[in-house]
Amino acid sequence: MSWAERATTGDETMPGLLAPIHRDGWKFVAAFLLLSLVFGLLWPPLAWVGVALTGWCAWFFRDPARVTPDEPDLVVSPADGRIVAVGSRRPPPELGLGPEPLPCIGIFMNVFDVHVNRTPIAGRVALRLHHPGRFLNASFDKASEENERLSWLIETADGRRVGLVQIAGLVARRIVPFVEPGTLLGAGDRVGLIRFGSRCDVYLPAGTVPLVLLGQRAIAGETVLAQLDGARAPRRRRMT
């Protein structure tokens, strides 16, 4: 039975395979390998430092497959990391969601988390806008307002709108989008990558009740953050 078949039938046993490296990361892995060679020429023991850095770089850019709940009203985590905010916050003005606070969930990614981000809900990319800013520690709440960010507005088939904001952090200096406005996405599809430590905020429709707690670990494409139509257990899943 394949992994995809296991996901469909409910057997979640994962095969013992290493996660692939995202294509955006190969140039960095190559650069660290070259650095290892240079270190080795300067002083052979330094080559091991380069090897360690190369290993970390490959680990940082890993892009594992995920099993995503396939229900149209489920909101899943866009990022691996720790839940650092659960509450109400005014959404960034560029999202066009109005001035009133909306339910917001923030996920902080450290440099050891997977940094490939995914759409929290199935729908059409109605908007994607870059906003320049600072590079504060992304675990701070004020980073949501002051830091460099890329804002996404996802519109579901029935017209509901969910905001996703990728926020650069203290070390992260580059947000790389994968899809263009107008693209139709399934929940858990890959939308972009943030390089080296960052945060994602998800803005939910008014009245939505978050299903996660502060400090909880989230898995991109798998952890259910909220359900737009009330508490109904997910039944279907798909590989993403």
C-alpha positions in Angstrom: 0.0 0.0 0.0 1.4 3.4 -1.0 1.7 6.4 1.4 -1.1 8.1 -0.5 -3.3 5.0 -0.1 -2.6 5.0 3.6 -3.7 8.6 3.9 -7.0 7.8 2.1 -7.7 4.7 4.3 -6.7 6.3 7.6 -3.4 4.5 8.1 -1.0 7.4 9.0 2.2 5.3 9.3 4.8 7.3 7.4 7.5 5.7 5.4 11.1 6.0 6.6 12.2 8.4 3.9 14.1 11.7 4.2 12.1 14.7 3.2 13.1 16.2 -0.2 14.9 19.6 -0.4 12.8 22.4 -1.9 14.2 23.5 -5.3 14.7 27.0 -3.9 17.2 25.7 -1.4 19.6 23.8 -3.7 21.6 27.0 -4.5 22.2 27.6 -0.8 23.2 24.0 -0.2 25.7 24.3 -3.1 27.0 27.5 -1.7 27.7 25.9 1.7 29.4 22.9 0.0 31.7 25.4 -1.8 32.3 27.1 1.5 33.3 23.7 3.0 35.8 23.2 0.3 37.3 26.7 0.9 37.5 26.0 4.6 39.2 22.7 3.9 41.8 24.4 1.8 42.5 27.1 4.5 42.6 24.6 7.4 41.3 21.1 7.1 39.5 20.9 10.5 37.4 24.0 9.4 35.9 21.8 6.6 33.8 20.1 9.3 32.2 23.4 10.2 31.2 23.8 6.5 29.8 20.3 6.5 27.7 21.0 9.6 26.4 24.2 8.0 25.6 22.4 4.8 23.7 19.8 6.7 21.7 22.5 8.5 21.0 24.3 5.3 19.6 21.1 3.7 17.5 20.5 6.8 16.2 24.1 6.7 15.0 23.8 3.1 13.3 20.4 3.5 9.8 20.1 2.0 8.0 17.1 3.4 4.6 15.9 2.1 1.7 16.4 4.3 -1.8 14.7 4.8 -4.3 17.6 4.7 -7.9 17.3 5.9 -10.0 17.7 2.8 -13.1 19.6 4.1 -13.9 23.0 2.6 -14.7 24.7 5.9 -11.5 23.7 7.7 -8.7 26.1 8.3 -5.3 24.4 8.5 -2.0 25.8 9.7 0.1 27.5 7.0 3.3 26.8 8.9 5.2 24.5 11.1 6.0 26.2 14.4 4.7 27.4 17.8 1.3 29.1 18.2 2.3 32.5 19.6 -0.9 34.5 19.2 -4.6 33.5 19.5 -7.0 36.5 19.8 -8.4 39.4 17.9 -6.2 41.8 15.8 -6.9 44.4 13.2 -5.8 42.9 9.8 -3.2 44.7 7.7 -5.0 47.3 5.6 -3.8 45.9 2.3 -6.0 42.8 2.8 -9.1 44.9 2.6 -10.8 43.0 5.4 -11.9 46.2 7.2 -10.8 48.1 10.2 -12.4 45.9 12.9 -10.4 43.3 14.7 -10.8 39.8 13.5 -9.8 36.4 15.0 -6.1 36.0 14.4 -3.7 33.0 14.9 0.0 33.6 14.8 2.6 30.8 14.2 6.3 31.4 14.8 8.9 29.4 12.9 12.4 29.1 14.3 15.4 28.3 12.1 14.9 24.5 12.6 11.2 24.4 11.4 10.1 23.7 7.9 9.8 27.1 6.2 7.7 26.1 3.1 4.3 27.7 3.8 0.9 26.5 2.7 -2.6 27.9 2.1 -4.8 27.6 5.2 -8.0 27.0 3.2 -9.1 26.0 -0.3 -10.0 28.9 -2.6 -8.8 31.4 -5.1 -5.9 33.8 -4.4 -7.8 37.1 -4.6 -4.8 39.2 -3.6 -1.1 39.0 -3.0 0.8 42.2 -1.9 4.3 42.9 -0.6 4.7 45.4 2.2 8.2 46.6 3.1 9.1 47.0 6.8 11.5 46.2 9.6 13.1 42.9 10.7 12.1 42.6 14.3 12.1 39.3 16.1 9.0 37.6 14.5 7.8 36.1 17.8 6.9 39.6 19.0 3.3 40.8 18.3 4.5 44.1 17.0 6.3 42.3 14.2 2.9 41.7 12.6 2.5 45.4 12.0 6.1 46.6 11.6 8.0 43.9 9.8 8.5 43.1 6.1 5.5 41.0 5.0 3.7 39.4 2.1 -0.1 39.4 2.5 -2.4 36.9 0.8 -6.2 37.0 0.6 -7.8 33.6 -0.1 -11.5 33.6 -1.2 -13.5 30.4 -0.8 -16.0 29.1 -3.3 -18.9 30.5 -1.2 -17.3 34.0 -0.9 -15.7 33.8 2.6 -12.3 35.4 2.9 -9.3 34.3 4.9 -6.1 36.3 5.2 -2.6 34.8 5.4 0.4 37.1 6.1 4.0 35.8 5.8 6.2 37.9 8.0 10.0 38.2 7.8 11.9 38.0 11.1 15.1 39.0 12.7 17.2 36.6 10.4 14.7 36.2 7.6 15.2 38.7 4.8 13.4 37.2 1.8 9.9 35.9 1.2 9.5 33.9 -1.9 6.0 33.4 -3.4 5.2 30.3 -5.4 1.8 31.2 -6.9 0.1 34.2 -8.6 -3.1 36.0 -7.9 -6.0 34.2 -9.5 -4.6 30.8 -8.7 -7.1 28.2 -7.4 -5.7 26.3 -4.4 -6.6 23.3 -2.3 -6.1 23.5 1.4 -2.5 22.8 2.3 -1.1 23.7 -1.2 2.3 25.3 -1.1 2.2 29.1 -1.5 5.7 30.3 -0.6 8.8 30.1 1.5 10.4 32.5 4.1 14.2 32.3 4.4 15.5 31.8 7.9 13.2 32.3 10.9 9.8 34.0 10.6 6.1 34.0 11.3 2.7 33.5 9.7 -0.6 35.1 10.8 -4.0 33.8 9.7 -7.0 36.2 9.8 -10.4 34.4 10.1 -13.9 35.6 9.4 -15.6 37.4 12.3 -17.2 34.9 14.7 -14.8 32.1 14.0 -13.6 30.3 17.1 -9.9 29.2 17.1 -9.3 25.5 18.0 -5.7 25.9 19.0 -4.0 27.2 22.2 -1.0 29.4 22.9 2.2 27.4 23.0 0.8 24.5 20.9 3.0 23.1 18.1 1.4 23.3 14.6 2.2 21.3 11.5 1.7 23.0 8.2 -1.2 21.5 6.1 -2.2 19.2 9.0 -3.0 21.0 12.2 -6.6 22.3 12.2 -6.7 25.9 13.4 -10.4 26.6 13.1 -13.6 25.4 11.5 -15.7 28.0 9.7 -19.0 26.2 10.1 -18.8 24.9 13.7 -17.3 21.8 15.3 -17.6 18.9 12.8 -14.9 16.2 12.7 -13.0 16.1 9.4 -13.6 13.0 7.4 -11.5 13.2 4.2 -7.8 13.8 3.7 -5.4 14.2 0.8 -1.7 14.3 0.2 -0.2 17.8 -0.3 
